Amino acid sequence: MFLQKLAQGGMITIEYYRNGILRSLKGRVYHLNLKKQVISLIDEKQVLHSIRLSGIKQIH
């Protein structure tokens, strides 16, 4: 699956919806949980963010 390949790479940018608002986050993949359908990213400030896969609009 392409998400597992993203987890092996470097920095990515994800555009996603949270509470109906389009947001953007740049970071690297920390953890990918396919059972819960959540991807966790660490940004440049070393802050952990969790994003539901269903809310992702685009990945760069």
PDB file of N, CA, C and O in Angstrom:
ATOM      1  N   MET A   1       0.839  -1.184   0.000  1.00  0.00           N
ATOM      2  CA  MET A   1       0.000   0.000   0.000  1.00  0.00           C
ATOM      3  C   MET A   1       0.878   1.239   0.000  1.00  0.00           C
ATOM      4  O   MET A   1       1.956   1.234   0.595  1.00  0.00           O
ATOM      5  N   PHE A   2       0.432   2.298  -0.659  1.00  0.00           N
ATOM      6  CA  PHE A   2       1.264   3.495  -0.799  1.00  0.00           C
ATOM      7  C   PHE A   2       1.502   4.196   0.527  1.00  0.00           C
ATOM      8  O   PHE A   2       2.522   4.870   0.672  1.00  0.00           O
ATOM      9  N   LEU A   3       0.603   4.069   1.510  1.00  0.00           N
ATOM     10  CA  LEU A   3       0.818   4.714   2.807  1.00  0.00           C
ATOM     11  C   LEU A   3       2.001   4.113   3.545  1.00  0.00           C
ATOM     12  O   LEU A   3       2.720   4.828   4.243  1.00  0.00           O
ATOM     13  N   GLN A   4       2.213   2.830   3.405  1.00  0.00           N
ATOM     14  CA  GLN A   4       3.360   2.196   4.041  1.00  0.00           C
ATOM     15  C   GLN A   4       4.661   2.677   3.404  1.00  0.00           C
ATOM     16  O   GLN A   4       5.676   2.796   4.089  1.00  0.00           O
ATOM     17  N   LYS A   5       4.642   2.954   2.105  1.00  0.00           N
ATOM     18  CA  LYS A   5       5.829   3.496   1.441  1.00  0.00           C
ATOM     19  C   LYS A   5       6.115   4.915   1.917  1.00  0.00           C
ATOM     20  O   LYS A   5       7.277   5.309   2.014  1.00  0.00           O
ATOM     21  N   LEU A   6       5.069   5.691   2.216  1.00  0.00           N
ATOM     22  CA  LEU A   6       5.268   7.031   2.752  1.00  0.00           C
ATOM     23  C   LEU A   6       5.953   6.994   4.114  1.00  0.00           C
ATOM     24  O   LEU A   6       6.742   7.878   4.446  1.00  0.00           O
ATOM     25  N   ALA A   7       5.645   5.970   4.891  1.00  0.00           N
ATOM     26  CA  ALA A   7       6.226   5.848   6.226  1.00  0.00           C
ATOM     27  C   ALA A   7       7.737   5.634   6.161  1.00  0.00           C
ATOM     28  O   ALA A   7       8.431   5.914   7.138  1.00  0.00           O
ATOM     29  N   GLN A   8       8.260   5.152   5.051  1.00  0.00           N
ATOM     30  CA  GLN A   8       9.684   4.908   4.912  1.00  0.00           C
ATOM     31  C   GLN A   8      10.436   6.137   4.434  1.00  0.00           C
ATOM     32  O   GLN A   8      11.664   6.178   4.518  1.00  0.00           O
ATOM     33  N   GLY A   9       9.726   7.138   3.934  1.00  0.00           N
ATOM     34  CA  GLY A   9      10.360   8.308   3.341  1.00  0.00           C
ATOM     35  C   GLY A   9      10.664   9.400   4.350  1.00  0.00           C
ATOM     36  O   GLY A   9      10.662   9.173   5.559  1.00  0.00           O
ATOM     37  N   GLY A  10      10.927  10.598   3.825  1.00  0.00           N
ATOM     38  CA  GLY A  10      11.276  11.749   4.648  1.00  0.00           C
ATOM     39  C   GLY A  10      10.064  12.625   4.930  1.00  0.00           C
ATOM     40  O   GLY A  10       8.994  12.139   5.294  1.00  0.00           O
ATOM     41  N   MET A  11      10.258  13.931   4.754  1.00  0.00           N
ATOM     42  CA  MET A  11       9.218  14.906   5.055  1.00  0.00           C
ATOM     43  C   MET A  11       8.115  14.869   3.994  1.00  0.00           C
ATOM     44  O   MET A  11       8.386  14.744   2.800  1.00  0.00           O
ATOM     45  N   ILE A  12       6.862  14.982   4.458  1.00  0.00           N
ATOM     46  CA  ILE A  12       5.706  15.048   3.570  1.00  0.00           C
ATOM     47  C   ILE A  12       4.790  16.174   4.044  1.00  0.00           C
ATOM     48  O   ILE A  12       4.875  16.619   5.188  1.00  0.00           O
ATOM     49  N   THR A  13       3.928  16.618   3.159  1.00  0.00           N
ATOM     50  CA  THR A  13       2.909  17.606   3.498  1.00  0.00           C
ATOM     51  C   THR A  13       1.549  16.967   3.273  1.00  0.00           C
ATOM     52  O   THR A  13       1.282  16.404   2.211  1.00  0.00           O
ATOM     53  N   ILE A  14       0.694  17.061   4.284  1.00  0.00           N
ATOM     54  CA  ILE A  14      -0.647  16.484   4.199  1.00  0.00           C
ATOM     55  C   ILE A  14      -1.675  17.592   4.351  1.00  0.00           C
ATOM     56  O   ILE A  14      -1.612  18.383   5.292  1.00  0.00           O
ATOM     57  N   GLU A  15      -2.614  17.646   3.428  1.00  0.00           N
ATOM     58  CA  GLU A  15      -3.772  18.520   3.548  1.00  0.00           C
ATOM     59  C   GLU A  15      -4.929  17.652   4.002  1.00  0.00           C
ATOM     60  O   GLU A  15      -5.214  16.623   3.391  1.00  0.00           O
ATOM     61  N   TYR A  16      -5.599  18.062   5.074  1.00  0.00           N
ATOM     62  CA  TYR A  16      -6.638  17.231   5.661  1.00  0.00           C
ATOM     63  C   TYR A  16      -7.733  18.099   6.273  1.00  0.00           C
ATOM     64  O   TYR A  16      -7.530  19.279   6.558  1.00  0.00           O
ATOM     65  N   TYR A  17      -8.892  17.488   6.466  1.00  0.00           N
ATOM     66  CA  TYR A  17     -10.011  18.170   7.103  1.00  0.00           C
ATOM     67  C   TYR A  17     -10.101  17.752   8.563  1.00  0.00           C
ATOM     68  O   TYR A  17     -10.052  16.567   8.892  1.00  0.00           O
ATOM     69  N   ARG A  18     -10.234  18.757   9.438  1.00  0.00           N
ATOM     70  CA  ARG A  18     -10.496  18.502  10.856  1.00  0.00           C
ATOM     71  C   ARG A  18     -11.567  19.493  11.290  1.00  0.00           C
ATOM     72  O   ARG A  18     -11.375  20.706  11.201  1.00  0.00           O
ATOM     73  N   ASN A  19     -12.687  18.973  11.756  1.00  0.00           N
ATOM     74  CA  ASN A  19     -13.833  19.788  12.170  1.00  0.00           C
ATOM     75  C   ASN A  19     -14.322  20.697  11.037  1.00  0.00           C
ATOM     76  O   ASN A  19     -14.733  21.832  11.281  1.00  0.00           O
ATOM     77  N   GLY A  20     -14.278  20.199   9.811  1.00  0.00           N
ATOM     78  CA  GLY A  20     -14.779  20.924   8.661  1.00  0.00           C
ATOM     79  C   GLY A  20     -13.846  21.993   8.121  1.00  0.00           C
ATOM     80  O   GLY A  20     -14.202  22.706   7.182  1.00  0.00           O
ATOM     81  N   ILE A  21     -12.654  22.117   8.699  1.00  0.00           N
ATOM     82  CA  ILE A  21     -11.685  23.121   8.267  1.00  0.00           C
ATOM     83  C   ILE A  21     -10.516  22.416   7.599  1.00  0.00           C
ATOM     84  O   ILE A  21      -9.976  21.447   8.134  1.00  0.00           O
ATOM     85  N   LEU A  22     -10.124  22.912   6.414  1.00  0.00           N
ATOM     86  CA  LEU A  22      -8.986  22.350   5.699  1.00  0.00           C
ATOM     87  C   LEU A  22      -7.696  22.844   6.347  1.00  0.00           C
ATOM     88  O   LEU A  22      -7.494  24.051   6.481  1.00  0.00           O
ATOM     89  N   ARG A  23      -6.836  21.934   6.743  1.00  0.00           N
ATOM     90  CA  ARG A  23      -5.573  22.268   7.389  1.00  0.00           C
ATOM     91  C   ARG A  23      -4.430  21.621   6.617  1.00  0.00           C
ATOM     92  O   ARG A  23      -4.644  20.712   5.814  1.00  0.00           O
ATOM     93  N   SER A  24      -3.224  22.096   6.868  1.00  0.00           N
ATOM     94  CA  SER A  24      -2.043  21.568   6.216  1.00  0.00           C
ATOM     95  C   SER A  24      -0.990  21.309   7.280  1.00  0.00           C
ATOM     96  O   SER A  24      -0.843  22.090   8.220  1.00  0.00           O
ATOM     97  N   LEU A  25      -0.252  20.203   7.132  1.00  0.00           N
ATOM     98  CA  LEU A  25       0.770  19.831   8.096  1.00  0.00           C
ATOM     99  C   LEU A  25       1.956  19.236   7.363  1.00  0.00           C
ATOM    100  O   LEU A  25       1.801  18.362   6.510  1.00  0.00           O
ATOM    101  N   LYS A  26       3.143  19.719   7.703  1.00  0.00           N
ATOM    102  CA  LYS A  26       4.373  19.195   7.124  1.00  0.00           C
ATOM    103  C   LYS A  26       5.132  18.469   8.219  1.00  0.00           C
ATOM    104  O   LYS A  26       5.354  19.010   9.302  1.00  0.00           O
ATOM    105  N   GLY A  27       5.527  17.238   7.925  1.00  0.00           N
ATOM    106  CA  GLY A  27       6.262  16.450   8.904  1.00  0.00           C
ATOM    107  C   GLY A  27       6.664  15.108   8.326  1.00  0.00           C
ATOM    108  O   GLY A  27       6.537  14.862   7.127  1.00  0.00           O
ATOM    109  N   ARG A  28       7.151  14.248   9.204  1.00  0.00           N
ATOM    110  CA  ARG A  28       7.502  12.894   8.768  1.00  0.00           C
ATOM    111  C   ARG A  28       6.610  11.906   9.499  1.00  0.00           C
ATOM    112  O   ARG A  28       6.153  12.170  10.611  1.00  0.00           O
ATOM    113  N   VAL A  29       6.369  10.776   8.868  1.00  0.00           N
ATOM    114  CA  VAL A  29       5.472   9.766   9.432  1.00  0.00           C
ATOM    115  C   VAL A  29       6.151   9.115  10.625  1.00  0.00           C
ATOM    116  O   VAL A  29       7.273   8.619  10.524  1.00  0.00           O
ATOM    117  N   TYR A  30       5.459   9.123  11.752  1.00  0.00           N
ATOM    118  CA  TYR A  30       5.950   8.509  12.977  1.00  0.00           C
ATOM    119  C   TYR A  30       5.352   7.108  13.147  1.00  0.00           C
ATOM    120  O   TYR A  30       6.049   6.157  13.500  1.00  0.00           O
ATOM    121  N   HIS A  31       4.040   7.006  12.885  1.00  0.00           N
ATOM    122  CA  HIS A  31       3.358   5.720  13.062  1.00  0.00           C
ATOM    123  C   HIS A  31       2.154   5.669  12.131  1.00  0.00           C
ATOM    124  O   HIS A  31       1.502   6.684  11.888  1.00  0.00           O
ATOM    125  N   LEU A  32       1.870   4.499  11.622  1.00  0.00           N
ATOM    126  CA  LEU A  32       0.721   4.271  10.754  1.00  0.00           C
ATOM    127  C   LEU A  32      -0.088   3.124  11.336  1.00  0.00           C
ATOM    128  O   LEU A  32       0.387   1.990  11.396  1.00  0.00           O
ATOM    129  N   ASN A  33      -1.316   3.417  11.767  1.00  0.00           N
ATOM    130  CA  ASN A  33      -2.182   2.411  12.358  1.00  0.00           C
ATOM    131  C   ASN A  33      -3.352   2.168  11.399  1.00  0.00           C
ATOM    132  O   ASN A  33      -4.310   2.940  11.364  1.00  0.00           O
ATOM    133  N   LEU A  34      -3.259   1.093  10.628  1.00  0.00           N
ATOM    134  CA  LEU A  34      -4.299   0.807   9.643  1.00  0.00           C
ATOM    135  C   LEU A  34      -5.569   0.274  10.288  1.00  0.00           C
ATOM    136  O   LEU A  34      -6.654   0.431   9.729  1.00  0.00           O
ATOM    137  N   LYS A  35      -5.456  -0.344  11.438  1.00  0.00           N
ATOM    138  CA  LYS A  35      -6.644  -0.863  12.117  1.00  0.00           C
ATOM    139  C   LYS A  35      -7.537   0.280  12.596  1.00  0.00           C
ATOM    140  O   LYS A  35      -8.756   0.233  12.433  1.00  0.00           O
ATOM    141  N   LYS A  36      -6.922   1.310  13.190  1.00  0.00           N
ATOM    142  CA  LYS A  36      -7.676   2.480  13.653  1.00  0.00           C
ATOM    143  C   LYS A  36      -7.791   3.546  12.574  1.00  0.00           C
ATOM    144  O   LYS A  36      -8.485   4.545  12.766  1.00  0.00           O
ATOM    145  N   GLN A  37      -7.118   3.348  11.435  1.00  0.00           N
ATOM    146  CA  GLN A  37      -7.105   4.255  10.295  1.00  0.00           C
ATOM    147  C   GLN A  37      -6.626   5.650  10.690  1.00  0.00           C
ATOM    148  O   GLN A  37      -7.278   6.660  10.424  1.00  0.00           O
ATOM    149  N   VAL A  38      -5.444   5.664  11.343  1.00  0.00           N
ATOM    150  CA  VAL A  38      -4.842   6.911  11.810  1.00  0.00           C
ATOM    151  C   VAL A  38      -3.377   6.937  11.395  1.00  0.00           C
ATOM    152  O   VAL A  38      -2.681   5.926  11.484  1.00  0.00           O
ATOM    153  N   ILE A  39      -2.914   8.096  10.942  1.00  0.00           N
ATOM    154  CA  ILE A  39      -1.503   8.300  10.653  1.00  0.00           C
ATOM    155  C   ILE A  39      -0.989   9.344  11.638  1.00  0.00           C
ATOM    156  O   ILE A  39      -1.637  10.369  11.850  1.00  0.00           O
ATOM    157  N   SER A  40       0.156   9.095  12.233  1.00  0.00           N
ATOM    158  CA  SER A  40       0.771  10.024  13.181  1.00  0.00           C
ATOM    159  C   SER A  40       2.011  10.624  12.545  1.00  0.00           C
ATOM    160  O   SER A  40       2.854   9.913  11.997  1.00  0.00           O
ATOM    161  N   LEU A  41       2.110  11.940  12.626  1.00  0.00           N
ATOM    162  CA  LEU A  41       3.251  12.662  12.063  1.00  0.00           C
ATOM    163  C   LEU A  41       3.929  13.486  13.143  1.00  0.00           C
ATOM    164  O   LEU A  41       3.295  13.939  14.095  1.00  0.00           O
ATOM    165  N   ILE A  42       5.240  13.670  12.973  1.00  0.00           N
ATOM    166  CA  ILE A  42       6.006  14.572  13.831  1.00  0.00           C
ATOM    167  C   ILE A  42       6.410  15.755  12.968  1.00  0.00           C
ATOM    168  O   ILE A  42       7.028  15.583  11.917  1.00  0.00           O
ATOM    169  N   ASP A  43       6.057  16.972  13.418  1.00  0.00           N
ATOM    170  CA  ASP A  43       6.407  18.160  12.635  1.00  0.00           C
ATOM    171  C   ASP A  43       7.822  18.634  12.955  1.00  0.00           C
ATOM    172  O   ASP A  43       8.557  17.977  13.692  1.00  0.00           O
ATOM    173  N   GLU A  44       8.194  19.789  12.388  1.00  0.00           N
ATOM    174  CA  GLU A  44       9.549  20.316  12.562  1.00  0.00           C
ATOM    175  C   GLU A  44       9.860  20.656  14.009  1.00  0.00           C
ATOM    176  O   GLU A  44      11.024  20.650  14.411  1.00  0.00           O
ATOM    177  N   LYS A  45       8.823  20.956  14.803  1.00  0.00           N
ATOM    178  CA  LYS A  45       9.002  21.309  16.214  1.00  0.00           C
ATOM    179  C   LYS A  45       8.928  20.092  17.131  1.00  0.00           C
ATOM    180  O   LYS A  45       8.859  20.228  18.353  1.00  0.00           O
ATOM    181  N   GLN A  46       8.944  18.896  16.530  1.00  0.00           N
ATOM    182  CA  GLN A  46       8.894  17.624  17.249  1.00  0.00           C
ATOM    183  C   GLN A  46       7.576  17.420  18.016  1.00  0.00           C
ATOM    184  O   GLN A  46       7.554  16.768  19.060  1.00  0.00           O
ATOM    185  N   VAL A  47       6.481  17.986  17.485  1.00  0.00           N
ATOM    186  CA  VAL A  47       5.154  17.810  18.059  1.00  0.00           C
ATOM    187  C   VAL A  47       4.446  16.697  17.301  1.00  0.00           C
ATOM    188  O   VAL A  47       4.463  16.674  16.070  1.00  0.00           O
ATOM    189  N   LEU A  48       3.823  15.774  18.029  1.00  0.00           N
ATOM    190  CA  LEU A  48       3.135  14.631  17.435  1.00  0.00           C
ATOM    191  C   LEU A  48       1.697  15.002  17.089  1.00  0.00           C
ATOM    192  O   LEU A  48       0.972  15.542  17.925  1.00  0.00           O
ATOM    193  N   HIS A  49       1.282  14.710  15.846  1.00  0.00           N
ATOM    194  CA  HIS A  49      -0.073  14.978  15.364  1.00  0.00           C
ATOM    195  C   HIS A  49      -0.664  13.679  14.831  1.00  0.00           C
ATOM    196  O   HIS A  49       0.019  12.926  14.136  1.00  0.00           O
ATOM    197  N   SER A  50      -1.926  13.413  15.151  1.00  0.00           N
ATOM    198  CA  SER A  50      -2.627  12.241  14.625  1.00  0.00           C
ATOM    199  C   SER A  50      -3.728  12.700  13.689  1.00  0.00           C
ATOM    200  O   SER A  50      -4.497  13.604  14.012  1.00  0.00           O
ATOM    201  N   ILE A  51      -3.796  12.067  12.526  1.00  0.00           N
ATOM    202  CA  ILE A  51      -4.768  12.444  11.497  1.00  0.00           C
ATOM    203  C   ILE A  51      -5.504  11.195  11.047  1.00  0.00           C
ATOM    204  O   ILE A  51      -4.885  10.172  10.755  1.00  0.00           O
ATOM    205  N   ARG A  52      -6.839  11.281  10.991  1.00  0.00           N
ATOM    206  CA  ARG A  52      -7.630  10.168  10.474  1.00  0.00           C
ATOM    207  C   ARG A  52      -7.454  10.087   8.966  1.00  0.00           C
ATOM    208  O   ARG A  52      -7.470  11.109   8.281  1.00  0.00           O
ATOM    209  N   LEU A  53      -7.289   8.893   8.452  1.00  0.00           N
ATOM    210  CA  LEU A  53      -7.066   8.699   7.019  1.00  0.00           C
ATOM    211  C   LEU A  53      -8.250   9.194   6.192  1.00  0.00           C
ATOM    212  O   LEU A  53      -8.062   9.672   5.073  1.00  0.00           O
ATOM    213  N   SER A  54      -9.455   9.087   6.724  1.00  0.00           N
ATOM    214  CA  SER A  54     -10.636   9.517   5.973  1.00  0.00           C
ATOM    215  C   SER A  54     -10.677  11.028   5.777  1.00  0.00           C
ATOM    216  O   SER A  54     -11.365  11.508   4.875  1.00  0.00           O
ATOM    217  N   GLY A  55      -9.954  11.793   6.604  1.00  0.00           N
ATOM    218  CA  GLY A  55      -9.946  13.244   6.492  1.00  0.00           C
ATOM    219  C   GLY A  55      -8.887  13.790   5.558  1.00  0.00           C
ATOM    220  O   GLY A  55      -8.861  14.993   5.295  1.00  0.00           O
ATOM    221  N   ILE A  56      -8.002  12.926   5.044  1.00  0.00           N
ATOM    222  CA  ILE A  56      -6.910  13.391   4.191  1.00  0.00           C
ATOM    223  C   ILE A  56      -7.435  13.736   2.810  1.00  0.00           C
ATOM    224  O   ILE A  56      -8.122  12.939   2.171  1.00  0.00           O
ATOM    225  N   LYS A  57      -7.097  14.943   2.357  1.00  0.00           N
ATOM    226  CA  LYS A  57      -7.483  15.383   1.019  1.00  0.00           C
ATOM    227  C   LYS A  57      -6.366  15.131   0.022  1.00  0.00           C
ATOM    228  O   LYS A  57      -6.610  14.636  -1.078  1.00  0.00           O
ATOM    229  N   GLN A  58      -5.114  15.478   0.414  1.00  0.00           N
ATOM    230  CA  GLN A  58      -4.004  15.368  -0.520  1.00  0.00           C
ATOM    231  C   GLN A  58      -2.705  15.164   0.253  1.00  0.00           C
ATOM    232  O   GLN A  58      -2.541  15.664   1.365  1.00  0.00           O
ATOM    233  N   ILE A  59      -1.783  14.415  -0.361  1.00  0.00           N
ATOM    234  CA  ILE A  59      -0.463  14.182   0.215  1.00  0.00           C
ATOM    235  C   ILE A  59       0.577  14.597  -0.814  1.00  0.00           C
ATOM    236  O   ILE A  59       0.510  14.188  -1.973  1.00  0.00           O
ATOM    237  N   HIS A  60       1.539  15.411  -0.387  1.00  0.00           N
ATOM    238  CA  HIS A  60       2.628  15.862  -1.264  1.00  0.00           C
ATOM    239  C   HIS A  60       3.919  15.246  -0.789  1.00  0.00           C
ATOM    240  O   HIS A  60       4.972  15.487  -1.380  1.00  0.00           O
TER     241      HIS A  60
END
